[in-house]
Amino acid sequence: MRPSLRKHVAWAVAPLLVLACSGQETEPVAVATVAVQSATPAPTQAPRLRPTPSPEPASAAGSSSGSSRPEPYIPDGPPPRVDVQIASVSLDEVVFDTFGGGYLPLSQASDNTIEQLRDVIRPIYQPVYDPVEGGGWLGDDDLVIGYASKGDAYAYPLKILNYHEIVNDYIDGVPLLVSYCPLCASAVVYERELDGDVLLFGNTSALHESDMVMYDHQTGSYWFQVVGEGIVGALTGKRLKALPSVTIAWGEWKRQHPDTLVLSKDLGLLNVPGNPYLSDPFAGYARRLDSSGPPFPISPIKDARLRPGAKVFAIEIGESHKAYALMPGPSWLLEDAVGGEDVLIIGRGRVEAPGASAYFREVDGRILSFGLSNDLVEDEETGSVWDDSGLAVSGPLAGTQLDAVPSRTSFWFSLVGALPGIELHKP
């Protein structure tokens, strides 16, 4: 299932990709250099953080905000070799997609194979954004990852991220990693700064628990995408900071943020004419996931509170996590306590794209209580009405913005595999 889908993506990224496969586990013998970096690997040594160049202001092209925006640099060579002597998971459980119907464990992969497969699915190092009109090719039900900074709102269509999976950026001075694994519907925005260093991320083409494994250019360490955790290499055990984001229908995001910027389809990264992102090779994937299971190796699923392909929204506060099932049906509202914080979760059961958003309930030193009235969110203390972006749109608190809670969206099997026993709310 998944190898054939990913092969479709690889075809668009690297039309000359040639891999020899025999059996389930196989070593690729040749990869065209269309989409991979071809440079001599760095000698094996204890990785050190390379200094990150100071970001230069980006040109205003592709941004309607008119302000200069720093951007990540394009790497000028391969990362250091990953130190496989440091790992929190078995190297047999990190498997490379060979894009030909098979997979190869990291424990059996040669340095040459690792280099050939690196960034076959090309990450975005210098994103370009269009004004909201640039998303006219999207249907209102097409999903995007929505991220609201202090100054602007940004939309990242999943139809684009299916083919790139990783976006490195700076927004309002924050180094961002927008990440998406189509195998797990795992959509998370992270901060790329870690212990005072800014990391730059690429795609190993490997999976752990059938979820994307990223690498950083500074140490070559491998990262488990769904929880942003280093699992192989010098940064094993480190965690990236998750930031607030939502996976939401494009039409709804536009309604909430009419001046949103949208990741441009004109990135020039795929060697196909026209708009290469119109098709969705993962359409209907959740149903096949439920019937056949994940296509790459995972640990046995012992938690059957939800079906494997059920969508969940999870919030993260400190070391505390809680998941909320996303199901078609009536809208719902929940006041909850996570990590010692009072939070509000707004759930919308839209048939095509059920989703949720979460906010801290404290405003000016007091904890507000909320309810649904005619499908509108209203606080009991002042009677102010709030939209799903956490903004008071009428009443005494009009113009007040609730602080968003760090969150992620994914399939249930992926989240519970990464965070066993996570508390689950089913509306």
N, C-alpha and C positions, 0 to 999 in steps of 0.2 A: 504493500500500500504506500507507505511513505517513501521508499526508495524511488518508485515511479514518479511520485509527485515532485520530489526534490530533483530528480533527473530532468523534469520539465523546466524547473527553475534554472538548473545548471545549463540546460540547452540555451536558454535566453542569455545567460551571463557569458558563457564560453562555448560558442557553437562548434569549435573544433575539439572539444573535450573528448579524449579517447582513453578508455579504461578497459583493461582486460579483467574479466571476472569469471571465476569458476567456483561453484559451491557457495556456501553462505558467507564464509570469511575469505577474503581475497585481497591481494596486494595490487594496487594500480601500477601499471608498467609505464605509462606515458600520459602526461597532461600537457595540452597545448599551453603556450605561454600567453595566450590572449588575456586571461583573467587572473593569472597568478604572478607573484613577484618572482623573479629569477635573479637571485643573488647568492653568493657564497655564504652558507650559514656561519654564524659567529662561533668561535671555538668554545667548547664546553668549559664553563667556569662558574663560580658563584655569581649569580646575576646581581647587578647593582642598578639602582634607578638612574636612568639617563636624565640629565637636566632637560626639562621641558622648555622649548623656546617660548619667549614671551609672545603671546598672541598679538598679531598685527590687526589693525582695524580692517574689517571687510569692506568691500565697496558696497554702495547702496543698491547695486543691481540685485534684483531678486527679492528685495525687501521693500515693503511699502511704508515702513516706519520712518525712513529717511535718516535714521541714526546709524552711526558707525557701530558695527558689531564685531567683537573679536571672533576669530574662528580657529579651529584646531589646525595644526600643520599637517601636511601630507607626509607620511613617513618616507624617508629616503633609503630605506633598506629593511631587511627582515629583522625580527626581534631576536634577542638572545635565545639560545636553545633552552627549552624548558628543563628544569632540574627535576627529573623523574624520581630522584631519591627522596624528595620531599612531597608527600601526598597524604590526603585525608581519606581517599577512596582507593579501591583496588584499581590498578592500571588496566586490568581486564574489563572493568566496568565503564571505561571511557573508550568509545568505539568511533572510528572514523567512517563516515558515509563515503563509500567509494563511487557513488553516483552511477552504479551499474547494476543495482539489485543486491549488493552485499555490503558487508561492513568489516572493519579490521580493528582489533583491539590496539590501544596505545602500546601495550606491552609487546606487541609484535611489529609495530610500525617502525620502519627505518627513518633516519633523519631526512633522506631524500623524499620519501613518501609524505612525511609531515610537511615538508616545504612545498611539495607539489599541490597538496590539498588546501594549503592555507589561502584563505580569501577567495576560493573559487566562487562562493557567493559573496559578492563584493560589498564591503561596508561603505558607508557614506562618510567621507572625511571632511568634505566641504559642502554642507547642504545649501540649497538655494530655495528661497521661499517666494511664493506668489501671493498677491492679495486674494481675498476670498473668491473673486471671480475666476481665479486660476483653477479652482476646484470644480468648475462647471462640468467637467467630464465625469464626476462622481454622482452616483445616485444618492438620494437622501437616506436610504437604508444602508449604504456602504459604511463600514466601521472605520473609525480613525482613533488614534491615541491622541487625546486632548491634553495639552499642558498649558497652564496659565501662569505666566511670570508676573512680576510686579508691573511690567509695562505693557505686555502684549499677550495675546493668546496664539497658540500654535497647534496645527492639526497635522498628524502624520498618518496618511491613509494606509490601511493594512494591505491594500492592493499593491502599494509600492514596497512596503516592508516585507511582503512575501518574498521579494526578490533581492532584498539587501539586508534585512534583519537587524542592522546596527546603524545608528546615526550618532556621530560625535559632533558636539556643538558647544558654543558658549552662548548663554542667553542671560542678559542682565548681570553679567559678570560671573555667572555660575557655570562651571564646566559640566555639561550634561552628557549622559549616555542614554539615548532612546533605544530600547531593545525589544525585539519581538521574535519569538520562536513559533512559527506556524504549526509545528508538531504538537505544541502544548497550548496554543492560543495564549501564550504567556507574554503579556504586555507590561513592561515595567520601565519607568524612567529612574535613572540613578544619577547621583552626583559622581563625577569622575575624580574628584579630589580625594586622596586617601593619605592620611598622616602627613599632610603638607605638600604632597607631590600630586601632580595632575597626570593621570594615566590616559593613554589613547588605546582604543580597543579595536580589535579585528576578529575574524571568524576562523576558528580552527578547522571547520567542517566536521568536527567531532560532536558526539552526543553523550550525555550522561543521564541516565534515567529517561532516555528519549527526548532530552531537552538540550538546546544549543549550548555548546561550550565555547566561550570567547577566550581570547588571549589579550594580554596587554603588551604594548611595544616596549615598555620600560624594563620588564623583567622576563617576559616570555611566559609568565604564569598563566595557568588555565583557570577559567572562571565558570561556575555553574550559574547559568543565566537567571533561572526563576527566582533564586534568592540572592544573587549577586555575591556569591562566596567563592574565594579562591580554593581550588581543590587539588591542584598539582603545581609545584614550583615554589619559588621563594616566598610568594604571598599567600600560601596555603593557610586557611583559617581566617583570613581577613574578610571583612564584609563591606560592601559598598552601601552607602546611605541611599535608601529609597526615597523618592520625592512624590508629592501628590500628582496623580494623573487619573484620567478616566478613559475607558474604552467605550466609545459612544457612537451613535449614528451621526453621520455627517450633517444631516438636516437638523438634528437637535443641537449639535455643537454650534452650527451657524446661528441658530435662534438665540442661544445663550451668548454667543460672541460674534456679533455681526461684522466686526472688523478683524476677525481672525486672519492670521497668515496661514498658508497651507504649503506643505512640502511640495515643490514643483515636480511635475512629471518629466520636465525637460532637463534631466540631470546629465545626459550624455554618457551614461555608464553601461548601457546595454547595446549590443550590436544588432539591433533589429529596427526596421523602419517604423515610422508612425509612433503611436502611443503604445509602448510595450507593456503597460500595466492594466490594460482593459480587462483581460481575462483573470480569473481567480482559480488557480489550479487546486486550491484547498476547499472549494465549495463542496459542502456535503461531507467533509472529512469527519466531523464529530459523530455522525451516524455510523460510519465505517469503523471509527475508533471503538464505539460501544459494541459493535458486533464482532470485531476481529482483534481488538486490543491494539496497543501501541506497536508500531512496526519495528522498533529497535529495542534491545534488551532493557528491561526494567526489573527492579526488585518485585517480588510477589505483592500484589495489592491485597492487603488484609483489611482494608477499611472500605466497607461497602455502603457507607451512609449516603453516597450519591453514586450515580453511574460514572464511569471513567471520563466520558466526554461531556459531563455537565459543567457549565460555566460557573465560576465562583469569583467573587470580589473579596479581596483580603486586605485588611488594614494592618499596619505595623507601627507600633509606638514603643520605642526602646527595644527591649528584647521580647515584647509581647506581640502575638499575632492572633487574629481572629478572622474567620471566613464567613461569608454570607452567600447563600445559594442564589443564583440569578435564574429566575423562572418566568416564563410568560404568565401573565395574570394581572390582578389588580396592583395598583401602586401601593407601596408600604413605607412606613416610617418607623424607625427604631431609635430609641435613646439607650445608649449602652455605656459600659465602663470598660476600657481596655488600657492596660498598663497604668492604671491609676488615674486615667483621664476620662472626663465626661465627653462623649462623642455623639453625634447625630448621623445616622445613615439614612439616606433617601434612596429608596428602591423603586425603579420603574419597570413594570413588566411588559414592555413593548414586545409584541410578537416577534418582530424581525430582529430586535436588538435589545433584549432586557439588560439593564445596567444599574449601576449604583454609584453614589458619591458619598464622601464622608467628611465631616467637619467637627472641629472642636466647638463645644457649646458655650464656652465662656466669652462674654462680651463686656468689656469695661468692668471687669472684676466680678461679674455675676454670671451664674449658670442659668441659661434660658431653657425653658421647656417648650417643646414643639408638638404640633399636631397637624393632621391633614384635614382641610376643610374644602370640600368641592375640588379635591385633587390638588389644592394649593397648600404649601407649607406655611404655617402661621405660628408665631410664638405666642404663648399664653400671657406673658408679662405685659406686652405692649400692643398686641394685635397686629404687629407688622407682618407683611407677607414677604416670603423669601423665594427666590427661584432656585433651580437645581444647581446653580453654580455657587450657591452660598451667599448671594447678594440680596439684601433687603431692597425690594423694589417699590414698596409703599409702606405707609405708616410712620410712626415716630422714629423708627430706626432706619428709614430709607437712606440708601447709600452706604450702609454698614456692610462690611465684607467679613464673613466667617473665615477663619483660618482652616485650610484644607489639611486633611490627615494623609500621610504617606500611604500609598496603596498599590495594589497590583491586581491584574485580572488574568485568569488562566483556566485550563481544564482542571477538574478535580484531581485526576490521577497524578498530575504533575505537582500540584500544590501539596497534597497529602504525602506524596513520595518524598518531597523535600522537607516537609514539616509534619512528621508523623504525630497523630493525636491532636492536631490543631483543633481548637474549639470551632464548632460550626453552628451557624444560625440558619434555620430553614423557615422562611416567612410562610 
